[in-house]
Amino acid sequence: MIELQPATLLLQLAVGGLAFTWLTTRRREAGLGYGWLMRSVFGLMAAGGAWLGFATDPLALRDWTAAAAAAAAALALAMSVIRRRAGVSGQRERVERRSADIAAMTGIDREEQRFDRSLPEFPPVLDLIGPAVGLIGVVAGGLDAGDPAALAVARTVVGAFFLGAVTDAMLLGHWYLVQPGLARGPLLELVRWTGLLWLPELVVMLWPTGMASVLSGSIDDGYNGILGWFWAACVVTTAGLVILARAALRERFYSAVMAATGLLYLGILTGFGMDLVARMLLDAN
């Protein structure tokens, strides 16, 4: 039996979310506010995982690394706020170029967001500290979840990155409402990673004893097989939504980004169903 532990789940979400936050911030294109949002959300998840672990199901290595991951996210957030006047190089160049084009066409100097080029920018490498430390706790949580150990660790680690990728993709898609001039590259990258991680997520959930046993009836889901087939529908639908989101992003219109975001919103629901429904069924048996 491999136990589904809420404290480990929160740490998984934090580690995956912070890791893919770095994947986006390293490009130097999304505005500072995006990083602030992501570090706040996933830092709080890490802190919540630490608190829940200490309070209800103590596991020292997992809980202390969760607290350290939350502290690292807070440190990165504080450093980004301190260096906010420097802006982000990609966004800064785009704003300045657009303002210059408008001035050239209209003869009117448009008021623009001001940045201080003399100040150092926020170093994106700081966003890697939290997930790197938290990953140790994810592995510890997997080892503590039950036997076989290799399968438990594989499910916790792969699940962390799979859920982190789809969640970050959805949140970044919504960020385009705040920063409509943002190029599609960062979102395409997250959609691509979600698709790449779909296969290992499927494999670790089918790995015996896995969901194949539920679908065959060897493990009773308690609902005459309905939950097993619901999981299978989530697997297929998640893949389809990722493919459709990628196809939508090929369109040139801005509305295509919003369409892809809506598809990714559904992808979170089916992606979480693909992971959590399987783990709850297998935990119960």
C-alpha positions in Angstrom: 0.0 0.0 0.0 1.2 3.5 -0.9 -0.4 6.1 1.4 -1.6 9.5 0.1 -0.3 12.0 2.7 -1.8 15.6 2.5 1.5 17.2 3.8 3.5 15.5 1.0 0.9 16.5 -1.6 1.2 20.2 -0.6 5.0 19.9 -0.8 4.7 18.2 -4.2 2.6 21.1 -5.6 5.0 23.7 -4.1 8.1 22.0 -5.6 6.6 21.5 -9.0 5.1 25.0 -9.1 8.4 26.7 -8.0 10.5 24.6 -10.4 8.4 25.7 -13.4 8.3 29.3 -12.1 12.1 29.3 -12.6 11.6 27.9 -16.1 9.6 31.0 -16.9 11.5 33.7 -15.0 14.8 32.6 -16.4 13.6 33.8 -19.9 13.4 37.4 -18.5 10.1 38.1 -20.4 7.3 37.9 -17.9 6.9 40.9 -15.7 8.0 41.0 -12.0 4.4 40.6 -10.8 4.2 37.1 -12.3 7.1 36.0 -10.2 5.6 37.6 -7.1 2.4 35.8 -7.6 4.0 32.4 -8.2 6.4 32.6 -5.3 3.6 33.7 -2.9 1.2 30.9 -4.0 3.7 28.1 -3.9 5.6 29.4 -1.0 2.4 29.3 1.0 1.8 25.8 -0.1 5.2 24.7 1.1 4.6 26.5 4.4 1.2 24.8 4.6 2.8 21.4 4.0 5.3 22.0 6.7 2.6 23.1 9.2 0.3 20.2 8.3 3.2 17.7 8.6 4.4 19.0 12.0 0.8 19.1 13.3 -0.7 15.9 12.1 1.8 13.5 10.5 5.3 14.4 11.6 8.2 13.4 9.2 11.2 15.4 10.2 13.1 15.5 6.8 10.0 16.2 4.8 8.6 18.9 7.1 11.9 20.8 7.7 12.7 20.8 4.0 9.2 22.1 3.3 9.8 24.9 5.7 13.1 25.6 4.1 11.5 25.7 0.6 8.9 28.2 1.9 11.8 30.3 3.3 13.6 30.1 0.0 10.5 31.3 -1.9 10.1 34.1 0.6 13.8 35.1 0.1 13.4 35.1 -3.7 10.2 37.2 -3.4 11.9 39.7 -1.1 14.9 40.0 -3.4 12.6 40.6 -6.4 10.7 43.3 -4.6 14.0 45.0 -3.5 15.3 45.0 -7.1 11.9 45.9 -8.7 13.2 49.2 -10.1 15.5 47.4 -12.5 12.5 45.6 -14.1 13.0 42.6 -16.3 15.2 42.9 -19.4 12.8 41.4 -21.9 9.8 43.3 -20.7 11.8 46.5 -20.4 13.1 46.4 -24.0 9.6 45.6 -25.3 8.0 48.6 -23.4 10.7 51.0 -24.5 10.5 49.8 -28.2 6.7 50.1 -28.2 6.8 53.6 -26.7 9.4 54.7 -29.3 7.3 53.3 -32.2 4.2 55.1 -30.9 6.1 58.3 -30.6 7.5 58.0 -34.1 4.0 57.3 -35.6 2.1 60.0 -33.7 4.6 62.5 -32.6 3.3 62.1 -29.1 5.5 60.9 -26.3 3.6 58.2 -24.5 4.1 57.9 -20.7 5.8 54.6 -20.1 6.9 52.5 -17.3 10.3 53.6 -16.1 13.2 51.3 -15.3 16.6 51.9 -13.8 19.2 50.2 -16.0 22.0 51.0 -13.5 20.5 48.6 -11.0 21.1 44.8 -11.0 18.1 42.7 -12.0 16.6 39.9 -9.9 18.7 36.7 -10.5 16.3 33.9 -11.5 18.7 31.2 -10.1 17.2 32.1 -6.7 13.9 30.5 -7.9 15.8 27.1 -8.0 16.7 27.0 -4.3 13.2 26.3 -3.1 12.3 23.4 -5.4 15.8 21.9 -5.0 15.5 21.8 -1.3 11.9 20.8 -1.4 12.6 17.9 -3.7 14.5 16.2 -0.9 11.3 16.4 1.2 9.2 15.0 -1.7 11.5 12.0 -1.9 11.4 11.5 1.9 7.6 11.7 1.7 7.6 9.1 -1.0 9.8 6.8 1.0 7.5 7.2 4.0 4.3 6.6 2.0 4.7 2.8 1.8 6.0 -0.1 -0.3 7.3 -0.7 -2.8 9.6 2.3 -2.1 10.7 2.9 -5.7 7.2 3.1 -7.0 6.2 5.4 -4.1 9.1 7.8 -4.8 8.4 7.7 -8.6 4.8 8.6 -8.1 5.5 11.5 -5.7 8.4 13.0 -7.8 6.7 12.6 -11.2 3.4 13.8 -9.8 5.1 16.9 -8.4 6.4 18.0 -11.7 3.4 17.0 -13.7 1.0 18.9 -11.5 3.4 21.8 -11.3 3.7 22.1 -15.1 -0.1 22.1 -15.8 -0.8 24.5 -12.9 1.9 27.0 -13.9 0.8 26.8 -17.5 -2.8 27.8 -16.5 -1.6 30.6 -14.2 0.8 32.0 -16.9 -2.1 31.9 -19.4 -4.1 34.1 -17.1 -1.1 36.4 -16.7 -1.4 37.4 -20.4 -4.5 39.4 -19.3 -2.1 41.5 -17.2 0.7 41.6 -19.7 -0.9 41.3 -23.1 2.3 42.0 -25.0 4.1 39.0 -23.6 5.4 36.6 -26.3 3.9 33.1 -26.5 7.3 31.4 -25.9 7.0 31.0 -22.1 3.5 29.5 -22.4 4.4 27.2 -25.3 7.3 25.9 -23.2 5.0 25.1 -20.2 2.5 23.4 -22.5 5.3 21.4 -24.0 6.5 20.2 -20.6 3.0 19.3 -19.6 2.7 17.1 -22.6 6.1 15.5 -22.0 5.3 14.7 -18.4 1.9 13.2 -19.2 3.5 9.9 -20.4 5.7 9.3 -17.3 2.7 10.2 -15.1 0.6 7.6 -16.9 3.4 5.0 -16.6 3.9 5.4 -12.9 0.1 5.1 -12.3 -0.1 1.9 -14.3 3.1 0.5 -12.8 1.9 -2.6 -10.8 0.1 -2.5 -8.5 -1.6 0.3 -10.4 -4.6 1.5 -12.2 -4.6 -1.5 -14.6 -5.7 -3.6 -11.6 -8.6 -1.1 -11.0 -9.7 -1.2 -14.6 -9.5 -5.0 -14.7 -11.6 -5.3 -11.5 -8.8 -6.9 -9.5 -9.1 -3.8 -7.2 -12.6 -2.8 -6.3 -13.1 1.0 -6.5 -16.3 0.7 -4.5 -18.4 2.1 -7.3 -18.7 -0.8 -9.8 -15.6 0.4 -11.7 -16.9 3.9 -12.4 -14.0 5.7 -10.7 -11.5 3.6 -12.7 -13.1 4.6 -15.9 -13.3 8.2 -14.7 -9.5 8.1 -14.2 -9.1 6.7 -17.8 -11.3 9.5 -19.1 -9.1 12.0 -17.3 -6.0 10.5 -18.9 -7.3 10.7 -22.4 -8.9 14.2 -21.9 -5.7 15.6 -20.4 -3.7 14.6 -23.4 -6.4 16.0 -25.8 -6.5 19.3 -23.9 -2.7 19.7 -24.1 -2.8 19.0 -27.9 -5.7 21.5 -28.4 -3.9 24.1 -26.3 -0.8 23.7 -28.4 -2.9 23.9 -31.6 -4.6 27.1 -30.3 -1.3 28.8 -29.7 -0.4 28.4 -33.4 -3.1 31.0 -34.2 -1.9 34.6 -34.5 -4.8 36.2 -32.8 -4.6 37.2 -29.1 -7.8 35.4 -28.5 -6.0 32.2 -29.2 -4.0 32.7 -25.9 -7.2 33.0 -24.0 -8.6 29.9 -25.7 -5.5 28.0 -24.7 -5.8 29.2 -21.2 -9.4 28.0 -20.9 -8.2 24.6 -22.2 -5.5 24.5 -19.6 -7.9 25.4 -16.9 -9.8 22.2 -17.8 -6.5 20.5 -18.0 -5.8 21.2 -14.3 -9.1 19.5 -13.4 -8.4 16.4 -15.5 -4.7 16.4 -14.7 -5.4 16.4 -10.9 -8.0 13.7 -11.6 -5.3 11.7 -13.4 -3.0 11.9 -10.4 -5.2 12.1 -7.3 -8.0 9.8 -8.3 -5.5 7.0 -9.0 -3.6 7.6 -5.7 -6.7 7.6 -3.6 -8.0 4.4 -5.2 -4.6 2.7 -4.8 -4.2 4.1 -1.3 -7.5 2.6 -0.2 -6.4 -0.8 -1.4 
